[in-house]
Amino acid sequence: MSSVVRCAVIGLGMGSGHAKGYLECPDAKLVAVCDLDPKRLDKFKEHVGADGCYNDHKKMLRELEPDLVSVALPNFLHAPVSIDALRAGAHVLCEKPMALNVKAAQQMIKEAEKARRKLGINLSYRFTGPARALKDLSDEGFLGKPYHASTRWTRRDGFPGFGSWFGQKKLSGGGPLIDLGVHRIDLAMWLMGSPEPETVSGSAHYQIGVPRAKATGKTFDVEDLAAGFIRFKNGASLVFEISWGNHQAQREKMGTEVIGTKGALVHRNEGEGYDFVGEYFRDLKGHKFNGRVHSAIGSIASAYTEMVRAVKHNTKPLADGHDGLRIQRVLDGIYKSAKLGREVKV
Ligand SMILES: NC(=O)c1ccc[n+]([C@@H]2O[C@H](COP(=O)([O-])OP(=O)(O)OC[C@H]3O[C@@H](n4cnc5c(N)ncnc54)[C@H](O)[C@@H]3O)[C@@H](O)[C@H]2O)c1
């Protein structure tokens, strides 16, 4: 594809970031936005015009035939709306988690293959500068053989609005594990070289959210903390802790550490927010090397620019449907294991 990539965005919460990303990308043109909420549409009217604002995604796909569609809807709509877009001939960048379950994720991949269209998944922590730098180190063999990792994203009190789709299992697929864990477990596996998961053992706890929702009459039936252990086919292991709320000092703790036979890599937040740092450690001939990896601001393409590039130059998205499916298998397995109270095969 030589000309500009005509982009559309469905869902304008997180999707407003996609729309802004396309507006800033020189190879993209934002042609339409779609949301049920007219106030959210209004914010993009000056960019796409009244004719580019839709509340019916099927009508939008039919009338404008965009090249690339971002799907940033509540989780239960990811698979059906992505499939509508693929069948309409568009490439798709779908928000994480890819789908509610493995079956729906597999269906999305099948439809993308049938339509010969690209399916990218916004596993956005891969796109942070330090993560890209660490991945380059990992790919160059810095770790030696990665054999263990730990990863966490725990919040002191960071529940999404009570009563929204986030806290309803049938609409979201689960709580913080599928919402936050998807990012940090994926990041750990990616830095480990994407080994194939074999078994998982997980627990899900319902100590804070469910009673709090009950007291306020809101619907909430997902976990507020999940923890567990993943075993990979190559013998490597990964432990994880994920929560929307628990008694901890910091507001937000994020950290992913991958240990190999030659060195270790760390991606973590600095302070309590969303400033990230990448670190590396290695013992060599008695010398202890500690360092930080930096990425020049502006040198790292966002998920949106990357997807536009993949469409324009026919390259593989940094995170595609198969990456989405790999982490979806793990998430499904953890929920199953938590329910059964034992380790399960992935
Ligand atoms: N990658 C990230 O870091 C990241 C961050 C936040 C959210 N997300 C993901 O983005 C997705 C959306 O989350 P959010 O926080 O924006 O949720 P949200 O509820 O704030 O926004 C969803 C939007 O979709 C609209 N919508 C619902 N049904 C629709 C339909 N049938 N047609 C058109 N519009 C419809 C709603 O009106 C709403 O504006 C979720 O899957 C979430 O996991 C990803």
The ligand as a Tripos MOL2 file, in Angstrom:
@<TRIPOS>MOLECULE
LIG
   44    48     1     0     0
SMALL
NO_CHARGES

@<TRIPOS>ATOM
      1 N1         -3.8500   -0.8490   26.1870 N.am      1 LIG1
      2 C1         -4.0920   -0.1880   27.2990 C.2       1 LIG1
      3 O1         -3.1770    0.2010   27.9990 O.2       1 LIG1
      4 C2         -5.5160    0.0600   27.7020 C.ar      1 LIG1
      5 C3         -5.8250    1.0540   28.6330 C.ar      1 LIG1
      6 C4         -7.1710    1.2660   28.9470 C.ar      1 LIG1
      7 C5         -8.1590    0.4810   28.3490 C.ar      1 LIG1
      8 N2         -7.8150   -0.4850   27.4700 N.ar      1 LIG1
      9 C6         -8.8360   -1.3430   26.8330 C.3       1 LIG1
     10 O2         -9.6470   -0.5430   25.9760 O.3       1 LIG1
     11 C7        -10.9590   -1.0730   25.9370 C.3       1 LIG1
     12 C8        -11.9370    0.0300   26.2850 C.3       1 LIG1
     13 O3        -11.7050    0.4480   27.5980 O.3       1 LIG1
     14 P1        -12.1420    1.9130   28.0810 P.3       1 LIG1
     15 O4        -11.4690    2.1620   29.3620 O.co2     1 LIG1
     16 O5        -11.9820    2.8560   26.9700 O.co2     1 LIG1
     17 O6        -13.7030    1.6490   28.3350 O.3       1 LIG1
     18 P2        -14.8620    2.7160   28.3120 P.3       1 LIG1
     19 O7        -16.0560    2.0370   28.8530 O.co2     1 LIG1
     20 O8        -14.4010    3.9930   28.9260 O.co2     1 LIG1
     21 O9        -15.0730    3.0550   26.7600 O.3       1 LIG1
     22 C9        -15.7260    2.1970   25.8990 C.3       1 LIG1
     23 C10       -16.4430    3.0400   24.8640 C.3       1 LIG1
     24 O10       -17.0910    2.1690   23.9380 O.3       1 LIG1
     25 C11       -18.3630    2.7360   23.6190 C.3       1 LIG1
     26 N3        -19.2310    1.6580   23.1050 N.ar      1 LIG1
     27 C12       -19.7760    0.6330   23.8130 C.ar      1 LIG1
     28 N4        -20.4920   -0.1550   22.9800 N.ar      1 LIG1
     29 C13       -20.3710    0.3770   21.7470 C.ar      1 LIG1
     30 C14       -20.8640    0.0050   20.4700 C.ar      1 LIG1
     31 N5        -21.6140   -1.0960   20.2980 N.pl3     1 LIG1
     32 N6        -20.5540    0.7750   19.4040 N.ar      1 LIG1
     33 C15       -19.8030    1.8930   19.5520 C.ar      1 LIG1
     34 N7        -19.3020    2.3030   20.7380 N.ar      1 LIG1
     35 C16       -19.5850    1.5360   21.8220 C.ar      1 LIG1
     36 C17       -18.8420    3.3470   24.9090 C.3       1 LIG1
     37 O11       -19.8430    4.3240   24.6730 O.3       1 LIG1
     38 C18       -17.5400    3.9280   25.4510 C.3       1 LIG1
     39 O12       -17.3590    5.2740   25.0390 O.3       1 LIG1
     40 C19       -10.9800   -2.2280   26.9360 C.3       1 LIG1
     41 O13       -10.8470   -3.4270   26.2350 O.3       1 LIG1
     42 C20        -9.7850   -1.9900   27.8150 C.3       1 LIG1
     43 O14        -9.2530   -3.1890   28.3240 O.3       1 LIG1
     44 C21        -6.5260   -0.6810   27.1360 C.ar      1 LIG1
@<TRIPOS>BOND
     1     1     2 1
     2     2     3 2
     3     2     4 1
     4     4     5 ar
     5     4    44 ar
     6     5     6 ar
     7     6     7 ar
     8     7     8 ar
     9     8     9 1
    10     8    44 ar
    11     9    10 1
    12     9    42 1
    13    10    11 1
    14    11    12 1
    15    11    40 1
    16    12    13 1
    17    13    14 1
    18    14    15 2
    19    14    16 1
    20    14    17 1
    21    17    18 1
    22    18    19 2
    23    18    20 1
    24    18    21 1
    25    21    22 1
    26    22    23 1
    27    23    24 1
    28    23    38 1
    29    24    25 1
    30    25    26 1
    31    25    36 1
    32    26    27 ar
    33    26    35 ar
    34    27    28 ar
    35    28    29 ar
    36    29    30 ar
    37    29    35 ar
    38    30    31 1
    39    30    32 ar
    40    32    33 ar
    41    33    34 ar
    42    34    35 ar
    43    36    37 1
    44    36    38 1
    45    38    39 1
    46    40    41 1
    47    40    42 1
    48    42    43 1
@<TRIPOS>SUBSTRUCTURE
     1 LIG1         1 GROUP 0 **** ****
